[in-house]
Amino acid sequence: MLKDLVQVARQADIAVISVDNPPVNTITAAVRAGLARGLDQVAGLAGVKAVVLRCEGGTFFSGADLGEFNGPPKEAEYRALLGRFEALPVPVIAAMHGTVLGGGLEIALACHYRIAAPGTRFGLPEVTLGIIPGAGGTQRLPRLIGADKALELILGARPVDADEALRYGFLDAVVDGDLGQGGVEYARALLARGRGPRRTSEHSVDPATGTQEIFDRFVAQAKEHYPNRVAPLTAIEAVRASLRLPFGEGLLHEDKLVNGAKTTVESRAAVHVFFAERGTRIIPDLSETARPRPVTTAAVIGAGTMGVGIAVCFANAAIPVTILDISEESLTQGLDRVDRVYQTMVKRGRLTPDEKQRRMRHIRGTLDYTDLSDADVIIEAIFESMDLKRKIFAALDRVAKPAAVLATNTSTLDVTEIARATKRPQDVVGMHFFSPANVMPLLEVVRTPQTSAEVIRTIMELSRPLKKTPVLANVCYGFIGNRMMEGYAREAERMVLEGAPPRQVDSALEQWGMAMGILAVFDMAGIDVGVNVHKANADRYPPDATYYQADFALVEAGRLGQKNGKGYYRYAAGDRTRHDDPEAGAVLRARATELQVPQRRHSADEIVERCIYPLINEGFRILEERVALRSADVDVVWTSGYGFPRYRGGPMFHAETLGLETVLAGIEKYRTIFGPMHWQPAPLLVELVRSGRSVADWEHSS
Ligand SMILES: NC(=O)c1ccc[n+]([C@@H]2O[C@H](COP(=O)([O-])OP(=O)(O)OC[C@H]3O[C@@H](n4cnc5c(N)ncnc54)[C@H](O)[C@@H]3O)[C@@H](O)[C@H]2O)c1
């Protein structure tokens, strides 16, 4: 087994160490053991004048094994292994391709020379996982390119391409053609020029690149870009040590810092989300024998905001997709919108004009249902109306081929009832995309009691080419995400009626870590959209005269959000910058007076607690009712669909960070102030606090 992972071959006086650990050459314990043996083998070969390190498959090492994160520290092992590469008495060349991340790049930094295929990308994403590069990266990189550039890469945490890597100076050459051969030729050329080993550890950091002023600038930047987090500051401290400490001591200091970082909430949270996202396709109650159906063609009904975004997802995956709309005019508008989506990508350099054309050729429009008869999956994305949706599904039932999956993108309607409009409810499922559908990674997959296992598997698998993170939900009002949104948004709106300026509410939430304050979200989505949902669901809402009344008051005053330049905020035409608007304040105050809402002052803590506690509380109900398969899925929904900070791990992880008793006490505190209508703790939360168990305990035992 180990023999297969790492092989040593010889081309005359050059030894080539090749690693093959599909799919992405993760640096597992077995790979490290294989590399150590490879080095032993190389040491035993006579006459080797240079060593090339490369990987088979789609990429050079894509990074360390996060599965080892919670185990015993591995830094010492990395240190010894990388030290052996660096200490080799002959030149060592890393020949790289694909996406070289984290530990993968750190291995390359320990080699003496670095070359790469065109298109290779390099990055140190550790700070986004709450840690710092821990395999020498914080000590070698500044020695190679200076402390300032090292920090740019470490704090930037985004991959750079080969050209940038050349400019940064940690890459020596870009090599066209076969990389294996290119590595050997590069080695020969070095030898021909009499070049020997070039050990990064023997350099010192240029002090001009690490002045107090430079570090101050990075500290300020880190605080701005990574609020509420310490890993970026720890990384700065580690890089700073590279100027002060000899290399060996610097490595030990890095080791201490990285192991400290691993114990922080932000790193445990980020690792939790990382694995939670990889676990969402595991569905314990689905029969093993249920196989996904192949999806080679698709259709979308409705060429509006969502329909277009969904069609683009299919075209990006090279799955031909037909969009159907009700009139030539709306169809043309939709197809124009597709063009604009791709145009923007071309403008931003993310797509070539040729690729744009190629993708657009996968999308065609129609007004005729019979054009959908060969689609393997049909996704309905028309207005949120049960009557209309049922009509569409009845029509689909007539034209869709047997075994086609019939999906709805509804946000709130009962998928079971929609399915009843067909004679094949087993083939009906919810596919709840988020706006913009071609950008947002979350896909809630909503099953009804009738949805077949095969259909669920089909959609869970289809989400791979569509590049979505699927989370399975049982049908209920709002599914997982929007159902939890209810209390969160309700409190935000209630607080503006109590006199909190919209900006105060949004800022408190944003400073806490939400990607965007909820009132700004409503302005962006259209406040009227929410109001229509509230009206359609009035019969299920609690008897609270103030319920979502901020939204109602604004819409009644003609304030629909960004679309007409005024909502909770005011906007200049074509500009999304939020401006405080006294007129909005007056509308909200008038409604509060009318409803006799007592005015109060709000601290940032109160704002966050009143929004986040109901969110968590509903999460517990969702778990108890088995709407979600597991609490990690709830966390994925909120981190990938609603801008909940990954460094807090999602609402359920955050609840455990706060302590369940703290959450319960908080809910009870607000129940005392505002009454029980909205502040009833979920029975599961109460039970866990009473029995002193964690969510994980409950999940294992139930
Ligand atoms: N906009 C969002 O943020 C969002 C997010 C998730 C889910 N959704 C859901 O997605 C669905 C679509 O929302 P949207 O925002 O894209 O709406 P939209 O108003 O932008 O688009 C609806 C499209 O459907 C077309 N249409 C209407 N009746 C039709 C019919 N009978 N046959 C064919 N086409 C018809 C319209 O012409 C229009 O192009 C709704 O169910 C909504 O709840 C919306």
The ligand as a Tripos MOL2 file, in Angstrom:
@<TRIPOS>MOLECULE
LIG
   44    48     1     0     0
SMALL
NO_CHARGES

@<TRIPOS>ATOM
      1 N1        -35.9900   35.3530   -5.1270 N.am      1 LIG1
      2 C1        -35.4810   34.6550   -4.1310 C.2       1 LIG1
      3 O1        -34.6340   35.1320   -3.3790 O.2       1 LIG1
      4 C2        -35.9140   33.2160   -3.9300 C.ar      1 LIG1
      5 C3        -35.0910   32.3580   -3.1970 C.ar      1 LIG1
      6 C4        -35.4490   31.0300   -3.0720 C.ar      1 LIG1
      7 C5        -36.6080   30.5820   -3.6420 C.ar      1 LIG1
      8 N2        -37.4100   31.4300   -4.3300 N.ar      1 LIG1
      9 C6        -38.6230   30.8900   -4.9430 C.3       1 LIG1
     10 O2        -38.3780   30.7310   -6.3280 O.3       1 LIG1
     11 C7        -39.5900   30.9240   -7.0600 C.3       1 LIG1
     12 C8        -39.3560   31.9600   -8.1160 C.3       1 LIG1
     13 O3        -38.9690   33.1760   -7.5350 O.3       1 LIG1
     14 P1        -38.3040   34.3560   -8.3680 P.3       1 LIG1
     15 O4        -37.8320   35.3370   -7.3660 O.co2     1 LIG1
     16 O5        -37.3620   33.7870   -9.3460 O.co2     1 LIG1
     17 O6        -39.5640   34.9320   -9.1470 O.3       1 LIG1
     18 P2        -39.5910   35.9170  -10.3990 P.3       1 LIG1
     19 O7        -40.8150   36.7160  -10.2320 O.co2     1 LIG1
     20 O8        -38.2970   36.5990  -10.5790 O.co2     1 LIG1
     21 O9        -39.7550   34.9420  -11.6470 O.3       1 LIG1
     22 C9        -40.8740   34.1630  -11.9040 C.3       1 LIG1
     23 C10       -40.8770   33.7990  -13.3700 C.3       1 LIG1
     24 O10       -41.8850   32.8190  -13.5920 O.3       1 LIG1
     25 C11       -42.5640   33.1280  -14.7890 C.3       1 LIG1
     26 N3        -43.8960   32.5510  -14.7250 N.ar      1 LIG1
     27 C12       -44.9600   32.9690  -14.0170 C.ar      1 LIG1
     28 N4        -46.0060   32.1610  -14.2500 N.ar      1 LIG1
     29 C13       -45.5910   31.2220  -15.1090 C.ar      1 LIG1
     30 C14       -46.2200   30.1160  -15.7200 C.ar      1 LIG1
     31 N5        -47.4800   29.8220  -15.4710 N.pl3     1 LIG1
     32 N6        -45.4960   29.3630  -16.5590 N.ar      1 LIG1
     33 C15       -44.2090   29.6400  -16.8210 C.ar      1 LIG1
     34 N7        -43.5770   30.6810  -16.2740 N.ar      1 LIG1
     35 C16       -44.2520   31.4620  -15.4160 C.ar      1 LIG1
     36 C17       -42.5890   34.6360  -14.8220 C.3       1 LIG1
     37 O11       -42.8200   35.1170  -16.1320 O.3       1 LIG1
     38 C18       -41.1970   34.9640  -14.3030 C.3       1 LIG1
     39 O12       -40.2540   35.0010  -15.3500 O.3       1 LIG1
     40 C19       -40.6490   31.2490   -6.0290 C.3       1 LIG1
     41 O13       -41.3080   30.0670   -5.6700 O.3       1 LIG1
     42 C20       -39.8310   31.7690   -4.8620 C.3       1 LIG1
     43 O14       -40.4690   31.6050   -3.6250 O.3       1 LIG1
     44 C21       -37.0790   32.7380   -4.5070 C.ar      1 LIG1
@<TRIPOS>BOND
     1     1     2 1
     2     2     3 2
     3     2     4 1
     4     4     5 ar
     5     4    44 ar
     6     5     6 ar
     7     6     7 ar
     8     7     8 ar
     9     8     9 1
    10     8    44 ar
    11     9    10 1
    12     9    42 1
    13    10    11 1
    14    11    12 1
    15    11    40 1
    16    12    13 1
    17    13    14 1
    18    14    15 2
    19    14    16 1
    20    14    17 1
    21    17    18 1
    22    18    19 2
    23    18    20 1
    24    18    21 1
    25    21    22 1
    26    22    23 1
    27    23    24 1
    28    23    38 1
    29    24    25 1
    30    25    26 1
    31    25    36 1
    32    26    27 ar
    33    26    35 ar
    34    27    28 ar
    35    28    29 ar
    36    29    30 ar
    37    29    35 ar
    38    30    31 1
    39    30    32 ar
    40    32    33 ar
    41    33    34 ar
    42    34    35 ar
    43    36    37 1
    44    36    38 1
    45    38    39 1
    46    40    41 1
    47    40    42 1
    48    42    43 1
@<TRIPOS>SUBSTRUCTURE
     1 LIG1         1 GROUP 0 **** ****
